[in-house]
C-alpha cells in the first residue's frame, strides 16, 4: 500500500495532539472525486481552533468541541487550504481535470431554503481529511482550474479560507464603492484580505493594526490605520468619523466600542473571536441608530467562484509571510499564534 506524510489530529488539545506521520495510506478517489497532489497549504485560525476544540456551544462557551458543536472524528488530517495538481480521477470525474492545477473549495455544502446561501455541512480538515498531507481526495465539483493563474502555488494557497471568509463578510455586509469601512486584525490572513478586497471595491479602508505592521497594511490598500499599541482603541474609535461598515475578526473587549463607532444604519459584520468569544453590548446602541449586526461564516459557492476568477485574472496579490516544509508544521502553528507576521504562513508538503 502506498503511503504519504500527513499531519494527523488525534484529539482536541495542544500542539502535541497534532501528530506528523510518514506512513499514512494514500487516499484513493471515490466516485465523482479526484485525488490532488498538494503543492501548498496555508495555516488558519480554523486549524488551531479545531485542534484546541475552542468553538464552544451556545450553552457552554468553554465546551471542547469543533465548530459544529460536537467533537470532530479522530484521527483527522488537518488543513483547510489546498492548491495542487489533479493526479487521479475517480469514476465519473471529468477527464479534463487530470493534470490541471486546481484550487479546492474547502466547504461541503448542504441543501437549504436559500440556494444562494446553502448550509455548510463540513469543512476540509474538520469533517473530512484536509491539505496538511501530500495528497487529498475531494469531489470534482469543488476543484477549480487555476492552471493559468499568474499567482504562485503559495499565493493561491492563501485564498480559500482567509479570502473566502473575507469575501463572504463583505458580500453579506453589502459593502460597495463609497463605504467607509473599519477592518480589525488587519495584519492577519482574513484581515489583510478584507483590506485588499474592500479597497478593490472602492471603499475607504481604515485598518486596526500596530506600528510594526502599519506600513504593510497601508500598502495593501488601507488609507489610514488605528494603531492599538499607540493609544487605547476605544479612544481612537470615539474620535474617529462614523463608519458605514465594520468588518471584525477579533471580538473581545472592544466589540461594544466597535458597534458604537458605526453611523446610523451602519453594519457590523463579524467572523471571529480571537480576543474573546463572549462580549457585552448595550442593545440601545444597536437599535436606536438602526445598526445591523451580521454573523458571517466563510463563503458561498458563487462567492468562491468570484474569488477564483479574481485569482485567474491576477486581481489579487495575497501576501505570503513565510513558507515552511510540512515537517515544520508545529513551528508554523507556533509562529502563527505569535501574530508576528503580515499575511499568511504556508506549508509545502513536498519541500
C-alpha positions in Angstrom: 0.0 0.0 0.0 1.3 3.4 -1.0 1.9 5.8 2.0 2.4 9.5 2.5 3.3 12.1 5.0 0.4 13.9 6.8 -0.3 16.0 9.9 -2.9 14.0 11.8 -5.0 15.4 14.6 -5.6 12.6 17.2 -7.5 14.5 19.8 -8.6 18.0 20.8 -5.7 19.6 22.7 -2.4 21.3 22.4 0.3 21.1 19.7 1.1 17.5 20.8 -2.3 16.4 19.6 -1.2 17.0 16.0 1.0 14.1 15.0 3.2 14.2 11.9 3.1 10.8 10.4 5.0 9.4 7.5 3.1 6.2 6.7 -0.5 7.4 6.2 -2.2 5.5 3.4 -2.5 7.5 0.2 -6.3 8.1 -0.3 -8.0 6.8 -3.5 -10.7 8.9 -5.1 -14.3 7.5 -4.8 -16.9 8.0 -7.5 -17.1 11.7 -8.5 -13.8 12.5 -6.7 -10.3 13.5 -7.7 -7.0 12.9 -6.0 -4.9 16.1 -5.7 -1.2 16.2 -5.1 -0.9 19.1 -2.7 1.6 21.8 -3.6 0.8 24.3 -0.9 -1.5 24.7 2.1 -1.9 27.7 4.3 -2.3 27.9 8.1 -5.5 29.4 9.5 -7.2 30.1 12.8 -9.6 27.3 12.0 -6.8 24.8 12.2 -5.8 26.0 15.6 -9.3 26.3 17.0 -10.2 22.9 15.6 -7.2 21.4 17.3 -8.0 23.1 20.6 -11.7 22.3 20.3 -12.2 26.0 21.1 -15.6 26.7 19.5 -17.8 26.1 22.5 -21.6 25.8 22.3 -24.5 28.2 23.0 -25.0 26.5 26.3 -21.3 26.3 27.3 -18.8 28.7 25.7 -16.0 26.7 27.2 -17.1 23.3 25.8 -14.3 21.5 23.9 -15.9 20.8 20.6 -15.5 21.5 16.9 -17.3 24.3 15.0 -20.5 22.2 14.7 -20.8 21.9 18.5 -19.5 18.3 18.8 -16.0 16.8 18.9 -14.7 16.0 15.4 -14.0 12.4 14.4 -10.4 11.4 15.1 -7.9 10.8 13.6 -8.3 13.7 11.1 -5.8 15.1 8.6 -5.9 18.9 9.2 -5.7 21.7 6.7 -8.4 23.7 5.1 -6.5 25.4 2.2 -5.3 23.4 -0.7 -3.8 24.0 -4.1 -2.2 21.3 -6.2 -2.4 19.1 -9.3 -5.0 16.5 -10.1 -3.2 13.2 -10.4 -6.0 10.6 -10.4 -9.7 10.6 -11.3 -12.4 8.6 -9.5 -15.2 7.0 -11.6 -17.3 9.7 -13.2 -14.9 12.6 -12.6 -14.3 14.8 -15.6 -11.4 13.7 -17.8 -10.3 17.3 -18.5 -9.3 17.8 -14.8 -6.4 15.3 -15.0 -3.1 17.1 -14.7 -4.6 20.5 -14.1 -3.5 22.9 -11.3 -6.5 23.4 -9.1 -7.7 25.4 -6.1 -10.0 23.5 -3.7 -13.2 24.9 -2.2 -12.9 23.7 1.4 -16.7 23.6 2.1 -19.1 20.7 1.8 -22.4 22.4 1.0 -25.9 21.1 2.0 -29.3 21.8 0.7 -31.3 24.6 2.2 -34.2 27.0 1.5 -31.9 29.7 0.0 -29.8 28.4 -2.9 -27.6 31.4 -2.7 -26.7 30.7 1.0 -26.6 26.9 1.3 -25.8 25.5 4.7 -22.3 24.4 5.5 -22.2 20.6 6.2 -18.4 20.2 6.6 -15.0 21.9 6.1 -11.8 20.4 4.8 -9.6 19.4 7.7 -12.5 19.2 10.1 -15.3 17.0 8.8 -13.1 15.5 6.1 -9.4 14.9 5.7 -7.6 18.0 4.6 -4.5 19.5 3.0 -1.7 19.0 5.5 -0.6 16.0 3.6 1.0 15.0 0.3 -2.4 14.0 -1.2 -6.1 14.5 -0.6 -9.3 13.4 -2.3 -12.2 15.8 -2.8 -15.4 15.9 -5.0 -14.6 17.1 -8.5 -17.1 19.9 -8.4 -15.1 21.5 -5.6 -11.9 21.9 -7.6 -11.4 24.9 -9.8 -8.8 25.1 -12.6 -6.2 27.7 -11.9 -3.5 26.4 -14.2 -3.1 29.7 -16.0 -3.4 31.9 -12.9 -0.4 34.3 -12.5 -0.2 33.6 -8.8 2.3 31.2 -7.3 1.1 28.0 -5.5 1.9 29.6 -2.2 -0.2 32.7 -3.0 -3.1 30.6 -4.3 -3.0 28.6 -1.0 -3.7 31.8 0.9 -7.1 32.2 -0.8 -9.7 29.6 0.2 -10.4 30.2 3.9 -9.0 33.7 4.5 -10.0 35.4 1.3 -13.2 33.2 1.1 -14.2 34.4 4.6 -13.4 38.0 3.7 -15.4 37.8 0.5 -18.4 36.4 2.4 -18.1 39.1 5.0 -18.1 41.9 2.5 -20.9 40.4 0.4 -23.1 39.9 3.5 -22.4 43.5 4.7 -23.2 44.7 1.1 -20.0 46.8 1.0 -19.6 48.9 -2.1 -17.9 51.9 -3.5 -18.1 54.9 -1.2 -18.5 53.0 2.0 -16.2 53.9 4.9 -15.1 50.6 6.4 -13.1 49.7 9.5 -11.1 46.4 9.5 -9.9 44.9 12.7 -7.0 42.5 13.0 -5.8 43.9 9.6 -2.3 42.2 9.5 -3.7 38.7 9.8 -4.8 36.4 6.9 -8.5 37.4 6.9 -7.7 41.0 7.9 -5.3 41.7 5.1 -7.8 40.0 2.7 -10.5 42.4 3.9 -8.3 45.4 3.3 -7.4 44.3 -0.2 -10.9 43.3 -1.2 -12.6 46.3 0.3 -10.2 48.7 -1.3 -10.7 47.0 -4.7 -14.4 47.6 -4.3 -13.9 51.3 -4.0 -14.3 51.6 -0.2 -12.3 53.9 2.1 -10.5 51.5 4.4 -9.4 52.2 7.9 -7.4 49.4 9.5 -6.7 48.4 13.1 -3.1 47.2 13.5 0.1 48.1 15.3 3.2 50.2 14.5 5.2 47.3 13.3 2.7 46.2 10.6 1.2 49.6 9.7 3.2 50.2 6.5 2.3 46.7 5.1 -1.3 47.3 5.8 -1.2 50.7 4.1 0.4 49.1 1.1 -2.4 46.5 1.0 -4.9 49.3 0.4 -5.8 51.0 3.7 -6.0 54.8 3.6 -5.5 55.2 7.4 -4.5 53.0 10.4 -5.5 53.0 14.0 -2.6 51.6 16.0 -3.7 49.7 19.0 -0.2 49.9 20.6 -0.1 53.7 20.4 -3.4 54.6 22.2 -6.4 52.7 23.5 -8.6 51.6 20.6 -11.8 52.7 22.3 -10.4 56.3 22.5 -9.4 56.3 18.8 -12.8 55.0 17.8 -14.6 57.7 19.8 -12.5 60.4 18.0 -13.0 58.9 14.5 -15.7 59.8 12.0 -18.5 57.2 11.9 -18.1 54.1 9.7 -20.8 52.7 7.4 -19.3 49.2 7.7 -17.1 47.5 10.3 -15.5 44.1 9.5 -14.4 42.5 12.7 -12.3 39.4 13.0 -11.3 39.9 16.7 -14.3 40.2 19.1 -13.3 40.6 22.7 -13.5 43.6 25.0 -13.5 46.2 22.2 -16.6 44.8 20.5 -19.0 47.2 22.2 -16.9 50.2 21.1 -16.8 48.9 17.6 -20.6 48.8 17.5 -20.8 52.4 18.8 -18.4 53.6 16.1 -21.0 52.9 13.4 -23.0 55.6 11.9 -26.8 55.5 11.7 -27.8 52.4 9.7 -24.3 51.1 9.7 -23.5 47.4 9.5 -21.0 45.4 11.7 -20.1 42.0 10.2 -18.1 39.6 12.4 -16.4 36.3 11.7 -14.0 35.7 14.6 -13.3 35.9 18.3 -9.6 35.6 18.7 -9.7 38.2 21.5 -12.6 36.5 23.2 -15.9 34.9 22.2 -18.2 36.3 24.9 -18.9 40.0 24.6 -21.3 42.5 26.2 -23.2 45.2 24.2 -25.7 47.8 25.1 -28.8 47.0 23.0 -29.7 50.7 22.8 -26.5 51.3 20.9 -27.8 48.7 18.4 -31.4 49.7 17.9 -31.6 53.4 18.5 -29.3 54.1 15.5 -30.8 51.2 13.4 -27.4 49.5 13.3 -27.2 45.9 11.9 -25.1 43.1 13.4 -24.2 40.3 11.0 -22.6 37.0 11.6 -20.6 35.5 8.7 -19.1 32.0 8.3 -16.9 31.5 5.3 -18.3 31.8 1.8 -20.9 30.5 -0.7 -20.3 28.6 -3.9 -20.9 31.8 -6.0 -18.6 33.8 -3.8 -15.8 31.2 -4.2 -16.2 31.2 -7.9 -15.8 35.0 -7.9 -12.6 34.6 -5.8 -11.3 32.0 -8.3 -11.9 34.4 -11.2 -10.0 37.1 -9.4 -7.1 34.7 -8.9 -7.1 33.8 -12.6 -7.0 37.4 -13.7 -4.4 38.4 -11.2 -6.6 40.9 -9.4 -5.4 39.7 -6.1 -1.9 39.7 -4.6 -2.1 37.6 -1.4 1.0 38.4 0.8 2.9 35.2 1.9 4.7 36.0 5.1 6.7 32.7 5.4 6.8 29.2 4.0 7.7 26.0 5.8 8.0 22.4 4.9 5.2 20.2 6.3 7.7 18.7 8.7 7.8 22.1 10.5 4.1 22.3 11.0 4.4 22.7 14.7 6.8 25.7 14.3 4.4 27.2 11.7 1.5 27.0 14.1 3.6 28.4 16.9 4.6 31.3 14.7 1.0 31.8 13.6 -0.1 32.1 17.3 2.5 34.8 17.9 1.0 37.1 15.3 4.5 38.3 14.4 3.7 38.5 10.6 1.7 40.2 7.9 -0.2 37.9 5.6 -0.2 34.1 5.5 2.0 31.3 6.6 2.2 28.5 4.1 3.2 24.8 4.2 4.7 23.0 1.3 4.3 19.2 1.7 7.0 18.3 -0.8 9.6 20.9 0.0 
